Every structure is written in structure tokens, then in C-alpha cells.
Amino acid sequence: MNRFLVSLMIFSALHTVAQENTWWKETVFYQIYMPSYADSQGDGYGDFNGITGKLDYLKELGITGIWLTPFLRSPKVDNGYDVADYYAVDPTYGTLDDFKNFLHEAHKRDIKVIMDMVVNHTSTECEWFKEAQKSKDNPYRDYYIWQDKPNNWESFFGGTAWQLDETTNQYYYHKFDVTMADLNWSNPKVVAEVEKVLRFWLSLGVDGFRFDVINFLTTNGILQDNPIKNGSQEHLYDINQPGVKAALKQLKAVVNSYPNRFTVGEIGSDKVEVLKQYQSPEMMDVVFNFNFGSIAEFSAQKIFSELHSMEQQMESYPTLFFGSHDMPRMMNRLANGNPDKAMALAALMLTARGVPFVYYGEEIGMHNILANSYDEIVDIQGKTHYKLAIAEEKTENEALTIANSHNRDKSRSPMQWNGSASAGFTTGRPWISVNKGYSSNNVALQEQDKNSMLARYKALIALRNSQPVLQYGSYKNLDFKDDRITFTRSYNGRDITVIINFGNDYKVTLPAKSKILSGSINLKPNSFILYTTGE
């Protein structure tokens, strides 16, 4: 017997606790990158009224949960991941009343809403930081991390993580951009401030939070220098500090004080052994499984191995996704532009055990955009790497190549609604380039084609929404052979078997009394079949 199957059977036997009906286990989430979804004002940025106008589209798609990227007031150096005011909606996206109306309309359609919450750092435009800058004895000084002499820690955006503030002649710490100062999580006042923020939004009715880079919190202060290995710094002491888990428990306690709320943590790692440490009822309900979702290039064996590893090592549900605002689009990175391959990956995401997250535009097969000059780069990470390359005396072409390898703009282009100017996203000038192929690939066109990717997504999501076994079912088997991923999920006496074929032509032999739910027994490369053998 296959060794993967043996270990899976042993592991599954340990999972004897009855499944609890929980809304987030039944939900297909849809990530909306706020600036890029739908603009109602003609200023080139998406906004709440624009998104509200697309809720019926999302309802028809079968979406039951929305993850909104940051929309709080911000100078948007990093598109909202640099918060200046935790209680105010950024005017770019509308007003607090616009948000409340959006939330009401989403709930009216049985769509839950979780919001991005960034508590690792604030913008340097935040009033807390402005106060902290004034003097060393300011009441807000210890909200941030200051040193007379910096250590060797590097920013995740490149360069040093320390910036000299000439007012007090001390350095402040920033894991990311210089305009994003890290909060001091060893200060109880910071914890109390963040708890107050969470209660504000939970009281308004948000259904939970996606916590940004939550294992990066500086809970134990500035520790020793990070080691250098093969010429690169290992982030050993600036992330996963000993006090992070206690901080997460405090945050989760606040969320748990409101009924039926949900938390998902962005953990800066692609190793299951790290990710699983932060997933528990006392910390994060789920974490983003970058070991699975951020695979750099397609490998059916690698995808299967990570799927199996998550099932074997993680106590609760894994997350299932292949795209986000921080990585190139699935269509380019994994599917090599092949719609059938993209659909096969979507089928895996929507039928395997876990919580699926669809990235906006995946349902119509949106492609990357690419910057052809420095002026076309919007992403601060891309800009920073370009400038660092120029400082190292690289040519402009070399710097652009380096910048594009780090540039997160690739997957952030406006949603392609129709063939009109700017893809129907805005009547103004979009904040970022529209993909040049929008006129032949958009929602309006695909809605007219019963065989389109959009139609196939709708069918798959409808199937998942209607089948409890695809929401709660455990694995009876999980196998890999000849580039085919096969699994059977079982729940309340009903089984559904899924075969996803990334290999050669293959004919499936169905058991007696089987019923095909999707696909056919003649599997072409990059195709799939779902069938049931129980009522």
C-alpha cells in the first residue's frame, strides 16, 4: 500500500471528534484588493459603493465570504498596509456610512465580511507616531521601538530596518518601508489600543479579521543580530519572537468575546511546522498555508506533497489558495496561460479539505501585468529594489529586471468587467495599468458563454456549497500516481471522489452505482472528475 495512504489512514483514525457546524468551514472566500475592484466615483480607485454594486455578481458566483484588503485611512505608501487612523475609512474608498451600507448589503445576501487588520506597524503619519517623535519622554514614545545604535536587522523590503529620526537623534525600527514604523508589543498600552480597535469594528458587525504578518510582532524587543548565511541575512530573531503566541491569544480572546467571528493569520513562513504553531482555538482559526499556495512554479508532485503534509500535520482546517495580492497570478505562475490547467487547480482548491480563498479575477482567468519602466511601478517593494539595484551600479534594464522580480503589481491590475475603456473598472484614469488583454477577456463576455471559465467556476462553487461532504468531509484516501491527484472525502455516509489529472490521457473506471457530479471518465491532461458513491 502507498506509504502516503498508510500514514493518512493512521492520521485520520486519530480525528474522531465530531465535526462542528461552523460557518467559515462552509465558506468560499473571495479576496477583494480594494483599489482594483470597482470604482463608482471615476477617480481611478475602487471604493465601497463600487463593491456594493457588484455584490449580486458575487452572490451569483456563489461567494459566501469576502476578505477586504485594508481600507482604513492611510497615505497608501503600501496600499493601506500603512494605517494612519484605525477608526476612519480612507476617503479614497468612501465614508464609514458607505462601509456600513456595504456590510449591510453583503449580510443581506448571506455574505460574511472579514477585514484586513494591520497591527505589526503603523504609518509614520499615524498620530501615535507623530506624538512619539516629539520627545523621548512623550507618552507615546514607547508605542514604537527606538534605539541609540541599530543592530544588523534588515527590512523585508530591502536595506536596513532602522531609520534615524533627527528630532531626538534616535533610530526607529521598521520591518518594512521607512514610512511604516513597528509597534512595540511589549508595551501593554499598545495591546490595549489594538484591543479597542478590534472591538470597534466587531461592534459594527464585521465577521472577523485577516491579521497581517501576525508572527512578525516585536513582543520581546530588539534581540541579537541576525546571522548571515550564504551572503543573506536569516530572519532568526526579528520574527517568531517568544511572546508572539501570548499576544495572539490576547487578540483572539477579544474576537471570541463576539459570537461567530473568524480569524485568519498571515504567518510569514512556507513551512508547515512553523505555520501549525499559530493555528488553534486560542490563536488563529486558520493560517494562510503558503507552503501550498505560494509554490513558485507548477509541480503536481509538490502540490500533492504539501496537501498531504497539511492533512498530516495540521489539527484544524488548512487554507487553500493559489493567488493573492502579494504573488503573481495563478494563471501565469502555475497554469502557464492554460485555462484548463487553471480550472484543474481551481477544482483542487474548491474540493480538497480546507477553506478556499479565490483571488479576484481568477474566476475569469486574469493574467499578470508587467512594468516596462520604473515609472510604471507602483508597488513600494518593487520601487525599493529598483533603487537598491541602481545604488549598486546596475544598469536601468538590470534594475528593472530585479524590480519586476519583486514587484507585486503583477496581480493588482483592475478587475476586467467588460470591453469598454479601462475594462469597465472606472470612467477615469486607473491607479495602475489595466491588463492589455481585457477586451477579449472580461466578465461580460464570459457571462455569455456557457463553457467559459466563469461558468465553470460557478458550477464548481455551487457544487461545493451544496455538498456538506465537500465542506466537512474527512479524507478516506489521498493519493498521487502518474501526475494524478486523487482523494475521496467522506461525511455522514456519503463519499465524493475527486480525480485531478495533470498527466496523460486516462480513463476512469467508476464503481457500481456511481454518479458523476462534474467532468467525465475520459480525463484529458489538465482535467478532473468528481463522482459520488453514497447517499
C-alpha positions as CSV (number, residue, x, y, z in Angstrom):
1,M,0.0,0.0,0.0
2,N,1.2,3.6,-0.8
3,R,3.1,4.9,2.2
4,F,1.2,8.3,1.9
5,L,-2.1,6.4,2.1
6,V,-0.9,4.4,5.2
7,S,0.2,7.5,7.1
8,L,-3.1,9.3,6.1
9,M,-5.2,6.4,7.4
10,I,-3.4,6.4,10.7
11,F,-3.7,10.2,11.0
12,S,-7.4,10.2,10.1
13,A,-8.1,7.5,12.7
14,L,-7.0,10.0,15.3
15,H,-9.6,12.5,14.2
16,T,-12.6,11.0,15.9
17,V,-14.1,14.3,17.3
18,A,-17.4,15.0,15.7
19,Q,-17.5,17.8,13.2
20,E,-18.9,21.1,14.5
21,N,-21.0,23.1,12.1
22,T,-19.0,26.3,11.7
23,W,-19.8,28.9,9.0
24,W,-16.2,29.5,7.9
25,K,-15.8,25.8,7.2
26,E,-18.7,26.1,4.7
27,T,-17.5,29.4,3.1
28,V,-15.9,30.1,-0.2
29,F,-14.0,33.3,0.4
30,Y,-13.2,35.9,-2.2
31,Q,-10.3,38.3,-1.8
32,I,-11.0,41.9,-3.0
33,Y,-8.0,44.1,-3.5
34,M,-9.7,47.4,-2.5
35,P,-8.1,49.8,-5.1
36,S,-8.7,47.5,-8.0
37,Y,-12.2,46.1,-7.9
38,A,-14.9,48.6,-8.8
39,D,-14.7,52.4,-8.9
40,S,-18.0,54.3,-8.5
41,Q,-16.5,57.8,-8.4
42,G,-14.4,58.0,-11.6
43,D,-11.2,58.7,-9.6
44,G,-9.5,55.5,-10.7
45,Y,-9.6,53.8,-7.4
46,G,-12.1,51.1,-6.3
47,D,-14.4,52.0,-3.5
48,F,-17.2,50.7,-1.2
49,N,-20.1,51.9,-3.4
50,G,-18.4,50.2,-6.4
51,I,-18.1,46.9,-4.5
52,T,-21.6,47.2,-3.2
53,G,-22.8,47.4,-6.8
54,K,-21.0,44.1,-7.5
55,L,-22.5,42.1,-4.6
56,D,-25.1,40.5,-6.9
57,Y,-22.3,39.3,-9.2
58,L,-20.5,37.7,-6.2
59,K,-23.8,36.2,-4.9
60,E,-24.4,34.6,-8.4
61,L,-20.8,33.4,-8.4
62,G,-21.6,31.5,-5.2
63,I,-19.3,33.5,-2.9
64,T,-20.3,33.4,0.8
65,G,-17.4,35.3,2.3
66,I,-15.3,38.4,1.3
67,W,-11.9,39.3,2.5
68,L,-11.2,43.0,2.1
69,T,-7.7,44.3,1.9
70,P,-7.0,47.4,4.1
71,F,-9.4,50.3,3.7
72,L,-8.5,52.4,6.8
73,R,-7.1,56.0,6.4
74,S,-3.6,55.7,5.1
75,P,-1.1,57.6,2.9
76,K,-1.1,54.3,0.9
77,V,2.6,54.0,0.5
78,D,1.9,50.3,0.7
79,N,-1.8,50.5,-0.4
80,G,-3.3,50.7,3.0
81,Y,-1.0,48.3,4.9
82,D,0.4,51.5,6.4
83,V,-2.5,52.6,8.6
84,A,-2.7,56.2,9.8
85,D,-6.1,56.0,11.6
86,Y,-7.6,52.8,12.8
87,Y,-11.1,54.2,13.2
88,A,-11.6,56.0,9.8
89,V,-12.3,54.8,6.3
90,D,-9.9,56.2,3.8
91,P,-11.7,58.8,1.7
92,T,-10.4,57.1,-1.4
93,Y,-12.8,54.2,-0.6
94,G,-15.7,56.3,0.7
95,T,-17.1,57.0,4.2
96,L,-17.8,55.0,7.2
97,D,-21.5,55.1,6.2
98,D,-20.5,53.7,2.8
99,F,-18.8,50.8,4.6
100,K,-21.8,50.2,6.9
101,N,-24.1,50.1,3.8
102,F,-21.8,47.7,2.1
103,L,-21.7,45.5,5.2
104,H,-25.5,45.6,5.5
105,E,-26.0,44.7,1.8
106,A,-23.4,41.9,2.0
107,H,-25.1,40.4,5.1
108,K,-28.5,40.7,3.4
109,R,-27.1,38.4,0.7
110,D,-25.7,36.0,3.3
111,I,-22.1,37.0,2.5
112,K,-19.8,37.4,5.5
113,V,-17.1,40.1,5.5
114,I,-13.7,39.9,7.1
115,M,-11.3,42.9,7.1
116,D,-7.5,43.1,6.9
117,M,-6.1,44.3,10.2
118,V,-2.5,45.5,10.3
119,V,-1.2,45.7,13.9
120,N,2.5,45.0,13.3
121,H,3.2,48.6,12.4
122,T,1.5,51.9,11.6
123,S,2.2,54.6,9.1
124,T,4.5,57.3,10.3
125,E,1.5,59.6,9.6
126,C,-0.3,58.0,12.5
127,E,-0.9,60.4,15.3
128,W,0.6,57.9,17.7
129,F,3.9,58.1,15.8
130,K,3.8,61.9,15.4
131,E,3.5,62.2,19.1
132,A,6.2,59.6,19.7
133,Q,8.6,61.7,17.5
134,K,8.3,64.8,19.7
135,S,10.5,63.7,22.6
136,K,12.0,60.7,24.4
137,D,9.6,61.2,27.3
138,N,6.4,61.6,25.2
139,P,3.6,59.3,26.5
140,Y,3.5,57.7,23.0
141,R,7.3,57.2,22.8
142,D,7.2,53.5,23.9
143,Y,4.4,52.7,21.4
144,Y,7.3,52.2,19.0
145,I,10.8,50.8,19.1
146,W,13.8,53.2,19.4
147,Q,17.5,52.6,19.7
148,D,20.6,54.8,20.0
149,K,22.5,52.3,17.9
150,P,20.8,50.0,15.4
151,N,21.6,46.3,15.1
152,N,22.0,44.5,11.8
153,W,18.3,43.7,11.1
154,E,17.2,44.2,7.5
155,S,13.9,45.4,6.2
156,F,11.8,42.8,4.3
157,F,11.6,45.4,1.6
158,G,15.4,45.6,1.3
159,G,18.0,47.7,3.1
160,T,18.4,48.4,6.8
161,A,15.4,48.2,9.1
162,W,16.4,51.3,11.0
163,Q,15.8,55.0,10.3
164,L,17.4,57.9,12.1
165,D,14.9,60.5,13.4
166,E,16.8,63.7,13.8
167,T,14.4,65.3,16.3
168,T,15.6,63.0,19.1
169,N,18.7,61.6,17.3
170,Q,17.5,58.0,17.8
171,Y,16.6,55.3,15.3
172,Y,13.2,53.8,14.9
173,Y,12.6,50.3,13.7
174,H,10.6,49.4,10.6
175,K,10.4,45.8,9.3
176,F,9.0,47.1,6.1
177,D,9.1,50.6,4.5
178,V,10.7,53.5,6.3
179,T,7.2,55.1,6.5
180,M,5.9,52.1,8.4
181,A,7.1,52.1,12.0
182,D,6.8,48.9,14.0
183,L,4.7,48.9,17.1
184,N,6.2,47.9,20.5
185,W,4.2,44.9,21.5
186,S,6.0,44.6,24.8
187,N,4.1,47.8,25.9
188,P,0.7,46.9,27.5
189,K,-0.7,50.3,26.3
190,V,-0.2,49.2,22.6
191,V,-2.0,45.9,23.3
192,A,-4.9,47.9,24.9
193,E,-5.1,50.2,21.9
194,V,-5.3,47.3,19.5
195,E,-7.9,45.6,21.5
196,K,-10.0,48.8,21.5
197,V,-9.7,48.9,17.7
198,L,-10.8,45.3,17.3
199,R,-13.9,45.9,19.4
200,F,-14.8,49.0,17.4
201,W,-15.0,47.0,14.1
202,L,-16.5,43.9,15.7
203,S,-19.3,46.0,17.2
204,L,-20.0,47.4,13.7
205,G,-20.6,43.8,12.6
206,V,-17.5,42.6,10.7
207,D,-17.3,38.9,10.8
208,G,-13.6,38.6,11.6
209,F,-10.1,39.6,10.6
210,R,-7.2,38.6,8.4
211,F,-4.3,39.6,10.6
212,D,-1.4,40.8,8.5
213,V,2.2,39.4,9.2
214,I,1.0,38.5,12.6
215,N,4.1,36.4,13.6
216,F,6.3,39.5,12.9
217,L,5.1,41.3,16.1
218,T,8.0,42.6,18.1
219,T,7.0,41.3,21.5
220,N,10.4,40.8,23.1
221,G,12.2,43.9,22.0
222,I,15.3,44.1,19.9
223,L,17.3,40.9,20.3
224,Q,20.8,40.0,19.0
225,D,22.0,40.4,15.4
226,N,20.6,38.1,12.8
227,P,23.1,35.6,11.4
228,I,24.3,35.8,7.8
229,K,24.2,32.6,5.7
230,N,25.5,32.3,2.2
231,G,25.6,36.1,2.0
232,S,22.0,36.7,3.0
233,Q,20.5,37.5,6.4
234,E,18.5,34.9,8.2
235,H,15.5,36.4,9.9
236,L,16.0,34.5,13.1
237,Y,15.5,36.9,15.9
238,D,13.2,39.6,14.3
239,I,10.2,37.2,13.7
240,N,8.5,34.4,15.7
241,Q,9.7,36.0,18.9
242,P,8.8,34.1,22.1
243,G,6.0,36.4,23.1
244,V,4.1,36.3,19.8
245,K,1.8,33.4,20.8
246,A,0.8,35.1,24.0
247,A,-0.1,38.3,22.0
248,L,-2.2,36.3,19.6
249,K,-4.1,34.7,22.4
250,Q,-4.9,38.2,23.7
251,L,-6.2,39.2,20.3
252,K,-8.2,36.0,19.9
253,A,-9.8,36.4,23.3
254,V,-11.2,39.8,22.1
255,V,-12.5,38.3,18.9
256,N,-14.0,35.3,20.8
257,S,-16.0,37.7,23.0
258,Y,-18.2,38.3,20.0
259,P,-20.2,35.4,18.6
260,N,-19.5,33.6,15.3
261,R,-16.4,35.5,14.4
262,F,-13.4,34.2,12.4
263,T,-9.7,34.9,12.3
264,V,-7.1,34.0,9.7
265,G,-3.4,34.7,10.3
266,E,-0.8,35.6,7.7
267,I,2.2,33.8,9.0
268,G,5.5,34.8,7.3
269,S,6.6,31.2,6.5
270,D,6.1,28.5,3.9
271,K,7.0,25.7,6.4
272,V,4.1,23.7,7.8
273,E,6.0,23.1,11.1
274,V,6.0,26.9,11.6
275,L,2.5,27.6,10.4
276,K,0.8,25.0,12.5
277,Q,2.2,26.6,15.7
278,Y,-0.2,29.5,15.3
279,Q,-3.4,27.7,14.5
280,S,-5.6,26.8,17.5
281,P,-8.9,27.8,19.0
282,E,-6.8,30.2,21.3
283,M,-4.8,31.8,18.5
284,M,-5.8,31.8,14.8
285,D,-8.8,29.7,13.5
286,V,-6.7,29.2,10.3
287,V,-3.5,30.4,8.9
288,F,-2.6,31.0,5.3
289,N,-0.7,27.9,4.1
290,F,2.0,29.5,1.9
291,N,3.6,26.1,1.7
292,F,0.7,25.2,-0.6
293,G,-0.5,28.5,-2.0
294,S,2.8,30.2,-2.9
295,I,4.5,27.4,-4.8
296,A,6.7,29.3,-7.2
297,E,6.2,27.1,-10.3
298,F,3.9,24.2,-11.1
299,S,4.7,20.7,-9.9
300,A,1.8,18.2,-9.4
301,Q,4.1,16.2,-7.0
302,K,4.9,19.3,-5.0
303,I,1.2,20.3,-4.7
304,F,0.2,16.8,-3.6
305,S,3.1,16.6,-1.1
306,E,2.0,19.9,0.5
307,L,-1.6,18.9,0.5
308,H,-0.7,15.6,2.3
309,S,1.7,17.4,4.7
310,M,-1.1,19.8,5.7
311,E,-3.5,17.0,6.4
312,Q,-1.0,15.0,8.3
313,Q,0.4,17.9,10.5
314,M,-2.3,20.5,11.0
315,E,-5.0,19.8,13.6
316,S,-7.6,22.2,12.1
317,Y,-8.5,23.1,8.6
318,P,-5.8,24.3,6.2
319,T,-6.4,27.1,3.8
320,L,-6.5,26.5,0.0
321,F,-5.5,29.2,-2.4
322,F,-3.1,29.8,-5.3
323,G,-3.3,33.6,-5.6
324,S,-3.2,36.8,-3.6
325,H,-2.1,40.5,-3.9
326,D,1.5,39.5,-2.9
327,M,2.2,36.9,-5.6
328,P,2.0,36.6,-9.4
329,R,-1.4,35.4,-10.7
330,M,-2.1,31.7,-10.7
331,M,-2.8,31.8,-14.5
332,N,0.8,32.8,-15.2
333,R,2.7,31.3,-12.3
334,L,1.2,27.8,-12.2
335,A,-1.0,27.4,-15.3
336,N,1.3,28.8,-17.9
337,G,-1.6,30.6,-19.5
338,N,-3.6,27.4,-20.0
339,P,-7.3,27.9,-18.9
340,D,-7.8,24.1,-18.5
341,K,-4.9,23.8,-16.1
342,A,-6.1,26.9,-14.2
343,M,-9.5,25.2,-13.9
344,A,-7.9,21.9,-12.7
345,L,-6.1,23.9,-10.0
346,A,-9.4,25.6,-9.1
347,A,-11.1,22.3,-8.8
348,L,-8.4,21.2,-6.3
349,M,-8.8,24.4,-4.3
350,L,-12.6,24.0,-4.1
351,T,-12.9,20.3,-3.4
352,A,-10.0,19.5,-1.1
353,R,-10.3,19.6,2.7
354,G,-9.8,23.2,3.8
355,V,-11.1,26.8,3.5
356,P,-10.8,28.1,-0.1
357,F,-9.8,31.7,-1.0
358,V,-10.5,32.8,-4.5
359,Y,-8.4,35.9,-5.6
360,Y,-10.5,38.4,-7.5
361,G,-10.3,37.8,-11.3
362,E,-9.2,34.2,-11.0
363,E,-12.7,33.2,-12.0
364,I,-12.2,34.7,-15.4
365,G,-8.5,33.8,-15.8
366,M,-6.9,37.2,-15.4
367,H,-3.2,37.5,-16.2
368,N,-0.3,39.4,-14.8
369,I,0.7,42.9,-15.8
370,L,4.4,43.8,-16.2
371,A,6.1,47.1,-15.7
372,N,8.1,48.3,-18.7
373,S,9.8,51.2,-16.9
374,Y,10.4,52.4,-13.4
375,D,7.6,55.0,-13.9
376,E,5.1,52.1,-14.3
377,I,6.0,50.5,-11.0
378,V,3.5,51.4,-8.2
379,D,4.5,48.9,-5.6
380,I,6.8,50.2,-2.9
381,Q,8.6,46.9,-2.8
382,G,9.3,47.0,-6.5
383,K,10.4,50.6,-6.3
384,T,12.8,49.9,-3.4
385,H,14.5,47.0,-5.1
386,Y,14.9,49.2,-8.3
387,K,16.6,51.9,-6.2
388,L,18.8,49.5,-4.4
389,A,19.9,48.0,-7.7
390,I,20.7,51.4,-9.2
391,A,22.7,52.2,-6.0
392,E,24.7,49.0,-6.7
393,E,25.5,50.4,-10.1
394,K,23.3,48.1,-12.1
395,T,22.1,49.3,-15.5
396,E,18.5,50.6,-15.8
397,N,17.5,47.4,-17.6
398,E,19.1,45.2,-15.0
399,A,17.5,47.2,-12.2
400,L,14.1,46.9,-13.9
401,T,14.5,43.1,-14.2
402,I,15.4,42.9,-10.5
403,A,12.5,45.2,-9.6
404,N,10.0,43.2,-11.6
405,S,11.1,40.0,-9.8
406,H,10.0,41.6,-6.6
407,N,7.2,43.8,-8.0
408,R,3.8,42.9,-6.5
409,D,1.9,45.0,-9.1
410,K,1.6,41.9,-11.3
411,S,-1.6,40.7,-9.8
412,R,-3.1,44.0,-8.8
413,S,-4.5,45.3,-12.1
414,P,-8.2,46.4,-12.2
415,M,-10.9,43.8,-12.4
416,Q,-12.0,43.2,-16.0
417,W,-15.7,43.8,-16.1
418,N,-16.3,44.5,-19.8
419,G,-14.7,45.6,-23.1
420,S,-15.2,49.4,-22.6
421,A,-12.5,51.8,-21.7
422,S,-10.4,50.7,-18.6
423,A,-12.2,47.4,-18.6
424,G,-15.3,49.0,-17.1
425,F,-13.5,49.4,-13.9
426,T,-13.6,53.2,-13.9
427,T,-14.6,56.1,-16.0
428,G,-11.4,57.9,-15.0
429,R,-7.7,57.0,-15.2
430,P,-6.9,53.8,-13.3
431,W,-4.4,54.0,-10.5
432,I,-2.5,51.1,-12.1
433,S,-2.3,49.7,-15.6
434,V,-5.2,47.6,-16.9
435,N,-4.2,44.3,-18.5
436,K,-3.9,44.8,-22.2
437,G,-6.0,41.7,-22.9
438,Y,-9.1,42.9,-21.2
439,S,-11.2,43.4,-24.4
440,S,-11.1,39.7,-25.1
441,N,-11.2,38.5,-21.5
442,N,-13.8,40.1,-19.2
443,V,-16.9,39.3,-17.2
444,A,-19.4,40.5,-19.7
445,L,-18.0,38.2,-22.5
446,Q,-17.8,35.2,-20.2
447,E,-21.3,35.6,-18.9
448,Q,-22.5,35.0,-22.5
449,D,-20.5,31.7,-22.8
450,K,-21.9,28.7,-21.0
451,N,-18.5,27.0,-21.4
452,S,-16.4,29.9,-20.1
453,M,-14.1,29.8,-17.1
454,L,-16.6,31.9,-15.2
455,A,-19.4,29.4,-15.9
456,R,-17.2,26.6,-14.8
457,Y,-16.2,28.4,-11.6
458,K,-19.9,29.0,-10.8
459,A,-20.6,25.3,-11.3
460,L,-17.8,24.2,-9.0
461,I,-18.6,26.7,-6.3
462,A,-22.3,25.7,-6.4
463,L,-21.3,22.1,-6.0
464,R,-19.2,22.8,-3.0
465,N,-21.9,25.0,-1.5
466,S,-24.5,22.2,-1.9
467,Q,-22.4,19.3,-0.7
468,P,-21.6,19.1,3.1
469,V,-19.1,16.4,2.3
470,L,-17.0,18.9,0.4
471,Q,-17.2,21.2,3.5
472,Y,-16.8,18.8,6.4
473,G,-15.7,15.5,4.9
474,S,-12.5,13.8,6.0
475,Y,-10.2,12.1,3.6
476,K,-10.7,8.3,3.1
477,N,-7.7,8.4,0.9
478,L,-5.3,10.9,-0.6
479,D,-3.1,9.5,-3.3
480,F,-0.8,10.5,-6.2
481,K,0.1,8.5,-9.2
482,D,1.2,9.4,-12.8
483,D,0.6,13.1,-12.1
484,R,-2.9,12.5,-10.9
485,I,-4.1,13.7,-7.5
486,T,-6.9,11.5,-6.2
487,F,-8.9,11.8,-3.0
488,T,-12.2,10.6,-1.5
489,R,-13.9,12.7,1.1
490,S,-16.5,11.1,3.4
491,Y,-19.2,12.6,5.6
492,N,-22.4,11.2,7.1
493,G,-22.3,8.1,5.0
494,R,-21.7,10.0,1.7
495,D,-18.5,9.9,-0.3
496,I,-17.2,12.1,-3.1
497,T,-14.2,11.1,-5.1
498,V,-12.1,13.7,-6.9
499,I,-9.5,12.9,-9.6
500,I,-7.5,15.8,-10.9
501,N,-5.3,14.7,-13.9
502,F,-2.2,16.7,-14.6
503,G,-0.7,13.8,-16.6
504,N,-1.6,12.0,-19.8
505,D,-5.0,10.8,-21.0
506,Y,-6.6,8.5,-18.5
507,K,-9.9,6.6,-18.4
508,V,-11.6,6.3,-15.1
509,T,-13.3,3.1,-14.1
510,L,-16.3,4.1,-11.9
511,P,-17.5,1.9,-9.0
512,A,-21.1,0.5,-9.4
513,K,-23.9,2.9,-8.7
514,S,-21.7,5.9,-9.0
515,K,-23.0,9.3,-10.1
516,I,-20.8,11.8,-11.9
517,L,-21.1,15.3,-10.4
518,S,-18.7,17.1,-12.7
519,G,-16.4,16.1,-15.6
520,S,-16.2,12.8,-17.5
521,I,-14.5,9.4,-17.2
522,N,-12.2,10.3,-20.1
523,L,-9.7,12.5,-18.5
524,K,-7.6,14.6,-20.8
525,P,-4.5,16.4,-19.5
526,N,-5.5,19.2,-17.0
527,S,-9.0,17.9,-16.4
528,F,-10.9,16.5,-13.5
529,I,-13.9,14.3,-12.4
530,L,-16.0,14.3,-9.3
531,Y,-18.3,11.4,-8.6
532,T,-20.3,10.2,-5.6
533,T,-20.9,6.7,-4.3
534,G,-23.3,7.2,-1.4
535,E,-26.5,9.0,-0.4
